[in-house]
Amino acid sequence: MTEPGTVLITGPTRNLGRHAALAMAGRPDGRRADLLLIGRAGRDLTAVADETRARGADVREIGCDLSRLADVRAAAATVRSLLAAGTVRPLRALVANAGIMSADTRRASPDGYELTFAVNYLAHAQLIGDLLGSFTAPARVVLLGSNTYHANFWRKLLGVAEARWADPVELARPAVGERAPGMAASGVAYSNAKLAILYYAHELQRRAGAGINVSVFEPGWMPGTALGRGAPEMVQAMSRALGRVPGVSTPRRSGPLLAAMALDDRWAHLRDGAFVVKTRPAEVRPVAHDRDRERRLWEATLELLERASASRQ
């Protein structure tokens, strides 16, 4: 990237996001970006902001509960104010890193949406939509994807099933019932959110305009992170054990790869929702390309975001 400018990253307080933020702050070529760290306000956000400042970066921390779309809109407004005032350099990249996998698909966000879909997908759609006119070209949007949209043996073993697509309004609706649907349903919800991100990336590129490139990064399987903290203890123990297997991804190894997606000239050409697994571009399965689903997701997303905004007024 000719001018590093400012990079916004969500979910910077731990694991992948933290190591990506540290990597962006301490680049060996000295081309540090200014950083906007968007995450839940508190000690962890302050700590990572202090760490990145210690590496020489100009850092702003913006407290935001990504499960609350009103918080996301407020965070976007803060970013626009900083840019308009010239307090930070031009916005060159947005890294939509934050994510969760709720252990109970009955759990609703404060806006009434299924929590996994709300945080992984809707929050970032709100943030990106609110900031789309604030980028300075050339700019990049990097979304966090996952191969869980099509499952394999190990993901099924750990309760992460492949996606089962439905109309997005249905995907956003929390499950009902007195008993929790179980980890299999949680895995499906997570995989649906990651498939939504692929569809969104393709449609966003069509609408983003010249000079904004959209790509999707898959860091590789990282067992033992906080993502699965709601899983049964046996599953968490298995994940921690598998996390020690040589070659398995870790936040420390994958964080700099995510930082590179936002800043390195090597990836400046990526667009159209190009899918990168660790360090290599990869073809997604045919199910991840569907123009009808992509259009409908865009329309439904606007409906869901507008509904949430109207309900808070």
C-alpha positions in Angstrom: 0.0 0.0 0.0 1.5 3.4 -1.0 0.4 5.1 2.2 -0.4 3.0 5.2 -2.9 5.6 6.6 -5.4 4.3 9.2 -6.5 0.8 9.7 -9.6 0.0 11.7 -9.8 -3.5 13.3 -12.7 -5.0 15.4 -12.1 -7.5 18.2 -8.5 -6.5 18.9 -8.4 -7.4 22.6 -7.4 -11.1 22.4 -6.2 -13.9 20.2 -6.1 -13.3 16.5 -7.2 -9.6 16.7 -4.7 -8.7 19.3 -1.8 -10.3 17.4 -2.9 -8.7 14.2 -3.0 -5.3 15.9 0.4 -5.8 17.4 1.8 -6.9 14.0 0.4 -3.8 12.3 1.9 -1.6 14.9 5.4 -3.2 14.8 6.0 -3.8 11.1 9.7 -4.5 10.3 9.6 -2.1 7.3 8.6 0.8 9.6 5.5 1.5 7.6 3.2 1.6 10.5 -0.5 2.4 10.1 -2.5 4.5 12.6 -4.9 2.1 14.4 -8.5 2.4 15.4 -9.2 -0.4 17.8 -13.0 -1.1 18.1 -13.9 -3.5 21.0 -15.6 -3.7 24.3 -14.4 -0.9 26.5 -12.4 -1.9 29.5 -9.0 -3.2 30.7 -8.4 -5.5 27.8 -9.0 -2.8 25.2 -6.8 -0.3 27.1 -4.0 -2.9 27.5 -3.8 -3.7 23.7 -3.9 0.0 22.9 -1.0 0.5 25.3 0.9 -2.4 23.7 0.5 -1.1 20.2 1.4 2.5 21.2 4.6 1.0 22.8 5.5 -0.3 19.3 5.2 3.2 17.9 1.7 3.3 16.4 -0.7 6.2 16.7 -3.7 4.5 18.3 -7.3 5.4 19.2 -9.5 3.0 21.1 -13.2 3.1 20.6 -15.4 1.3 23.1 -18.1 -0.7 21.4 -20.2 -3.7 22.2 -20.6 -5.3 18.8 -23.7 -7.1 19.8 -25.5 -3.8 20.1 -26.1 -2.2 16.7 -26.6 1.2 18.4 -23.0 0.9 19.7 -21.8 0.0 16.2 -23.5 3.1 14.7 -22.0 5.3 17.4 -18.5 3.8 16.8 -18.8 4.6 13.1 -19.9 8.1 13.9 -16.8 8.5 16.1 -14.6 7.3 13.2 -16.2 9.7 10.8 -15.6 12.6 13.2 -11.9 11.7 13.6 -11.4 11.5 9.9 -13.3 14.8 9.2 -11.2 16.6 11.8 -8.0 15.2 10.4 -7.2 13.7 13.8 -6.2 10.4 12.1 -4.8 9.8 8.7 -7.1 8.6 5.8 -8.9 5.4 6.3 -7.2 2.8 4.1 -8.3 -0.5 5.6 -11.1 -2.1 7.7 -10.5 -5.5 9.2 -13.7 -7.1 10.4 -12.1 -9.6 12.8 -14.5 -9.8 15.8 -16.4 -13.0 16.1 -18.2 -15.4 18.5 -19.9 -18.7 18.5 -22.8 -18.7 21.0 -23.3 -22.0 22.7 -27.1 -21.4 22.8 -28.9 -20.3 19.6 -31.8 -19.1 21.7 -29.6 -16.2 22.9 -30.6 -12.9 21.3 -28.6 -9.7 20.9 -30.0 -6.5 22.5 -31.6 -5.9 19.1 -33.4 -9.3 19.2 -31.2 -11.2 16.7 -29.5 -14.5 17.1 -26.2 -13.7 18.8 -23.8 -15.4 16.5 -25.3 -14.0 13.4 -25.6 -10.5 15.0 -21.9 -10.2 16.0 -20.2 -12.1 13.2 -22.2 -10.7 10.4 -24.7 -7.9 11.1 -22.4 -5.8 13.3 -19.8 -5.7 10.5 -22.4 -5.0 7.8 -23.6 -2.1 9.9 -20.0 -0.8 10.5 -18.9 -1.2 6.9 -22.1 0.3 5.5 -21.7 3.4 7.7 -18.1 3.9 6.7 -18.2 3.0 3.1 -18.1 6.7 2.0 -15.2 7.4 4.4 -12.4 5.3 2.8 -9.6 6.9 0.8 -8.6 4.9 -2.2 -6.8 2.6 -2.6 -8.5 0.9 0.4 -9.2 -2.6 1.6 -12.0 -4.3 3.5 -10.8 -7.6 4.9 -13.5 -9.9 6.3 -12.9 -13.0 8.5 -14.1 -16.1 6.8 -14.0 -19.8 7.7 -14.0 -23.1 5.8 -16.8 -24.2 8.2 -19.3 -23.2 5.6 -18.5 -26.7 4.3 -17.7 -29.1 7.2 -15.1 -31.8 7.4 -14.6 -34.6 9.9 -12.7 -32.6 12.5 -15.1 -29.7 12.5 -18.0 -32.1 13.0 -16.2 -33.8 15.8 -15.9 -30.5 17.6 -19.5 -29.5 17.0 -19.0 -27.2 14.0 -21.3 -28.4 11.3 -21.6 -27.1 7.8 -23.9 -24.3 6.9 -27.6 -24.8 6.3 -28.7 -21.7 4.4 -32.1 -20.1 4.8 -33.5 -16.7 4.2 -31.4 -14.2 6.2 -34.4 -13.0 8.2 -34.8 -16.6 9.4 -31.0 -16.9 10.2 -31.3 -13.8 12.3 -34.1 -15.2 14.4 -33.2 -16.8 17.7 -34.2 -20.4 18.3 -37.2 -21.0 20.6 -37.9 -23.6 23.1 -37.3 -24.5 26.8 -34.2 -26.6 26.0 -31.0 -25.3 24.3 -30.7 -26.8 20.8 -27.2 -28.0 21.5 -23.7 -27.5 20.1 -24.6 -28.9 16.7 -27.1 -26.0 16.2 -24.5 -23.6 17.5 -22.0 -24.9 14.9 -24.6 -24.5 12.1 -25.3 -20.9 13.2 -21.6 -20.1 13.1 -21.2 -21.7 9.7 -24.2 -19.9 8.4 -22.7 -16.6 9.6 -19.4 -17.4 7.8 -21.3 -18.3 4.6 -23.1 -15.0 4.9 -19.7 -13.2 5.0 -18.7 -14.8 1.7 -22.0 -13.8 0.1 -21.7 -10.3 1.5 -18.1 -9.9 0.3 -19.1 -10.6 -3.3 -22.1 -8.2 -3.2 -20.1 -5.6 -1.3 -17.5 -5.5 -4.0 -20.2 -4.9 -6.6 -21.4 -1.9 -4.7 -18.3 -0.5 -3.1 -17.1 1.6 -6.0 -13.6 2.0 -7.5 -10.6 1.9 -5.3 -12.0 -0.3 -2.5 -11.0 -4.0 -2.6 -12.9 -6.6 -0.7 -11.3 -9.9 0.4 -11.9 -12.7 2.9 -9.2 -14.2 5.2 -9.3 -17.7 6.7 -6.7 -17.9 9.4 -6.8 -21.7 9.6 -8.3 -23.8 12.4 -7.3 -22.3 15.8 -8.5 -24.7 18.5 -8.4 -23.5 22.1 -9.2 -19.9 21.5 -12.0 -18.0 23.3 -14.3 -18.6 20.3 -15.4 -21.9 21.7 -15.6 -20.8 25.3 -19.3 -21.7 25.5 -18.7 -25.3 24.4 -18.8 -28.3 26.9 -15.6 -28.7 28.9 -14.8 -32.0 27.2 -14.9 -30.2 23.8 -12.8 -27.3 25.1 -10.2 -29.7 26.5 -10.0 -31.6 23.2 -9.5 -28.2 21.4 -6.7 -27.2 23.7 -5.0 -30.5 23.2 -5.3 -30.3 19.4 -4.0 -26.7 19.6 -0.6 -28.1 20.5 -0.3 -30.3 17.4 2.5 -29.0 15.1 1.2 -27.1 12.1 -2.1 -26.1 13.6 -2.8 -22.4 13.4 -2.4 -20.2 16.5 -3.2 -16.5 17.0 0.5 -15.7 17.3 1.2 -17.2 13.9 -2.0 -16.1 12.2 -2.2 -12.5 13.5 0.7 -11.2 11.3 -0.9 -12.9 8.3 -4.1 -11.0 8.9 -2.2 -7.8 9.3 -0.5 -8.5 6.0 -3.9 -8.8 4.3 -4.6 -5.2 5.3 -1.2 -3.6 4.6 1.1 -5.6 2.4 1.6 -4.8 -1.3 1.5 -8.5 -2.0 -2.3 -8.5 -1.4 -3.1 -5.1 -2.9 -4.6 -6.7 -6.0 -7.2 -8.9 -4.1 -10.8 -8.0 -4.8 -14.2 -9.6 -5.5 -14.2 -11.4 -2.1 -11.1 -13.3 -2.9 -10.6 -16.1 -0.3 -7.2 -16.5 1.3 -6.4 -19.4 3.5 -3.4 -18.5 5.7 -1.0 -17.4 2.9 -2.6 -18.8 -0.3 -5.6 -17.7 -2.3 -8.1 -20.5 -2.6 -11.2 -21.3 -4.5 -14.4 -21.5 -2.5 -16.9 -24.2 -3.1 -19.7 -23.5 -5.6 -22.2 -23.0 -2.8 -20.4 -19.9 -1.8 -21.2 -18.2 -5.1 -24.9 -17.5 -5.6 -26.0 -14.2 -7.1 -29.6 -14.7 -5.9 -28.6 -15.4 -2.4 -26.1 -12.5 -2.4 -28.7 -10.0 -3.6 -31.3 -11.3 -1.1 -28.7 -11.1 1.8 -28.0 -7.5 0.9 -31.7 -6.6 0.9 -32.5 -8.5 4.1 -29.5 -7.0 5.8 -30.8 -3.5 5.1 -34.2 -4.6 6.5 -32.7 -6.0 9.7 -30.4 -3.0 10.3 -33.2 -0.6 9.7 -35.6 -2.5 11.9 -33.0 -2.4 14.8 -32.4 1.3 14.3 -36.2 2.1 14.3 -36.8 0.1 17.4 -34.2 2.2 19.3 -35.7 5.5 18.4 
